[in-house]
Every structure is written in C-alpha cells, then in structure tokens.
Amino acid sequence: MSISRRQLLFSAGAAGLVAGQEKRVIPWYEEPFLGIPGKVKAPVKIRSIELLRVGANYFLEVTSTDGAKGICRTKQMEDYIAILLRRVAPVFIGRDAREIETLVDEVYTKNYKLAGQAFWCPVAYVEQAIFDLLGKTAKVPVGELLGGVIRKEIPVYLSGSGRETTAEEEVDLYVRGLAETRAKAVKFKIGGRMSRNLDAYPGRTETMMKLARKRMGDGVIINADANGSYNAEKAIEVGRMLEGLGVNFFEEPCPWEELGETQKVAAGEQDSSLWRFLWMMENKVVRIVQPDLNYNGGFVRALRVARMAKKFGLPIVPHNTQTGASAVNIVQFASAVENIGGFMEFPHRGDEKRESWYTPEFKIRNGTVAVPTAPGLGIAFDPAYLAKAEKVTV
C-alpha cells in the first residue's frame, strides 16, 4: 500500500503531537504487579475446572495436579455455562495458577470478540476460584495476595432496593435495616430502570428520597441508583433534587452505553472495558469509579481499574449485588485496596434469610463486615452440602 506525501506529513505531525504529550496512563500494559510467584514458591498446575450445582446454587471448583482445590460460589451461572466451559476454562487448564495475571489477559486475547458480562463473569469465577486455590496453597487470605491486608473490617452501605414497593414501604425497609445493622449509609433504586424518564409510578422517586432524608436524618449517607432511567436533561433535573437532599452519589443516571449522555452526568457499574474506564477518567465523567468484581472480570482487572483511579486521584467503590458466600470477593478486595472510598456495597434490606451451608455468615455488625482470615477466600462450605453436587456439562 502506498502513502501520499500529505498522509506522510499528517502522520509525522500526529506522532510529534503524541510525543510531546505526557505519557498516557495504561497500567494493564505494565508487568504483572502482584508478584504471586514470589508468594507461592512452587508451581500450582491446574488439572481441572469443574462447574458444580446443588439445587439452584452453582460453584466453580479448580483442582491442581497435586489435588489441592479452590472453590467459589457463582452468580447467574445458568446464563453463562457454554461460554465458561467452552471458551474460558480451557485456557487455564494445564497452566501454572501463579501466572493468573497473564492468564486473565490471555483468555481475553483468545476471545477478544466476546465482550460484556456474559464473557467476563465466567472469567471472574475461574479467577476467583484460582485465587482461593493460591491462598490455600500459600496459607494466606486472598487479600494478602492482592497486595496485603490493610483493613480487617469493611464499612458497608445497605443496598438491594427494589421498585416494586411504594415509596413509604421502601423507606421503612431501610429504616429497619439500619436499626438492625447499625450501618451509616444506604442506596435507593430510583426512576423506573431503563425507562426513558418514567418513574416506577408518578412521583415515587421524589417522595421516597425526601421521606428517606426526613426519617433517617442527616447522620445517614444516602446514595441513589437510577439504572439508566433518564436522558441527560432529566438526569440533571433529578440530580439537582438529590443534591438539595444531600445525596452522596448518583449512580448510572443514563443508559450506560450512551456515552454522550453519560459524559454529561455520571456513569455506573456495567462497564467491563478497561479502555472505557480509562476514557471516563480522562474525560472526567466520574468522580467515583465503580467496577463490579464479576462484570469486569475479577480481582486482577478490578485492581487495574483501582490503579488507574489512584493515578487520577479518584476513589474506587466496587459495585456488588451479592450476599453471603458470593460476597466474599468484594470483602477480600476491599481489605487490600488503598483507594477504596467510603462504604462498600452490601445488599441488605432487613429481610434476608440465613443460609446454613457455609461459614462465616457475613453478618453486618456496627455497620461493618469482618474480613475472613482463613486461607484463600475464607469460606468454608459444608462437605455434606457439597457432596450433593452434580457436575454440569454442555
């Protein structure tokens, strides 16, 4: 292919412009930074990766060639089985688990035409089970492998809000939840969810938020999540109302893929592209960065987002929709990340039922959740319960 003189001059000018600018922050191109081979001395070769099911619960189990196991509970696994077993797991089998950072990149490059939660959730589950295996091998909690534990308790905000209730019922649920847990922060679902400016019913959002502030007082931090309910114009109008009530943050006001509208207001938790996170930080779209530890692909990629956020002077507040054994990932992550901001999300509405087949119970006490100190993720599953598991195949 030939290139004209004009094209050549343009290319040279562009190169000079780039050369004159400050180096762009692209931390996922740097060398692996966790140093896991130095913490786990001998290779940990992965022999098998199996998806197990007990009733409605799915588990991802990784076994090494010497018989050691790592396991995690998954979320919405029934939607992702084929991608997990056909596209993700084979990349890790036969490899040294200590090279987890490289493996996470490799599974992406082999499947780069796949994107979004349907791909990155399976990657996250495999990665989290591998971290459980590595932690048990090294006899340390996962937080130590993520850079070192700097917090033993994680302050949380209550979430899990719905739109099927009335404004008064929703506020009452959270008031009871605050009394039970002694938490200091909550998050309400507002708008109608991807609803083109419609509320769940007319007036619900404003009634609910004003009543929440009245009943909870100024000592409780209130957050709001619109789940893409508004265009930018309406989001700004709602944002002004929330600002008048002293609401702490406004999550995902506009549909998350609508970058033009999002840039005018704020973003949320759905993104799984490191490039898009970088773009949002460079363009000052966000003041709080909210990767989800599953949607975004696991610990390694969330740590990369946290490193980017730190370079831009931004806090990271990971998104979380899980409780109990499935929520251990955000607890371990928050135990080790320096620029964690404020409170971590922990679904709780005062009406949860305790499941008895794992320990610890992850109960919120005095507004915090204790970080498990046992090796790996820190979850102990009842062997009798797991003995009922059947292997899932495609």
BELJO-V169807 format. One line per field, one symbol per residue. ss: DSSP state (a for helix, b for strand, c for the rest). phi: phi as a letter, one per 40 degrees, with the letter a starting at -180 (. if undefined). psi: psi as a letter, one per 30 degrees, with the letter a starting at -180 (. if undefined). A space follows every 10 residues. Layout:
ss: ???
phi: ???
psi: ???
This chain:
ss: ccccaaaaaa aaaaaaaaaa ccccccaaac cccccaaaac ccccbbbbbb bbbbccbbbb bbbbccccbb bbbcccaaac aaaaaaaaaa aacccbaaaa aaaaaaaaaa ccccccaaaa aaaaaaaaaa aaaaaaaacc baaaaccccc ccbbbbbbbc ccccccaaaa aaaaaaaaaa acccbbbbbc cccccccccc cccaaaaaaa aaaaaacccc bbbbbccccc caaaaaaaaa aaaacccccb bcccccccaa aaaacccccc cccaaaaaaa aacccccbbc cbccccccaa aaaaaaaaaa acccbbccbc cccaaaaaaa aaaaaacccb cccbbbbccc cccccccbbc ccccbccbbb cccccbcccb bcaaaacccb bbcc
phi: .cbccccccc cccccccccc ccdccbcccc cdbcgcdccb ccdbcccabb cbbbgccbbb bbbcccgcbb aacbbfcccb dccdccbcdd cccgbcdccd cccccccccc bcccagcccc cdcccccccc ccccccccgb cddccchhcb bbbbcbbcbg dbbcccdccc ccdcdccccc cgcbaabbcb gbgfbfgccd adgcccdccc ccccccgccb cbbbbcfgcb cccccccccc cccccgccab cfcbdccccc cdccbababc cbbcccdcdc cccfcbbbbb ccccdchhcd ccccccccdc ccgbcbbdca bbbfcccccc cccccbcccc bgbccadabg bcbccccabc cfccbfgbbc ccbcdgcgcb ccdccccccb cbbb
psi: klkleeeeee eeeeeeeeff lkkkjifffl lkffhefffj elkikkeljk klkjbfkkkk kkklfgfkkk klklkhfffg eeeefeeeef ffkfljffhe eeeeeeeeff hffllaefef eeeeeeeeee eeeeeeefhl leeefgfkkf kfkjklkkag llgflleeee eeeeeeeeee fglgllkkkl agjhghgkle lkfeeeeeee eeeeeflffk kklkjfhhfl leeeeeeeee eeefggkelj kielkffiee eeffdlabff kgkeeeeeee eeghekfkki kkfeefgaee eeeeeeeeee fghklkikkk gllbffffee eeefffkehk jckkkjkkgg gkkkkgglll fhkjkhglkk kkflkbfgkj kjeeefffkk kkl.
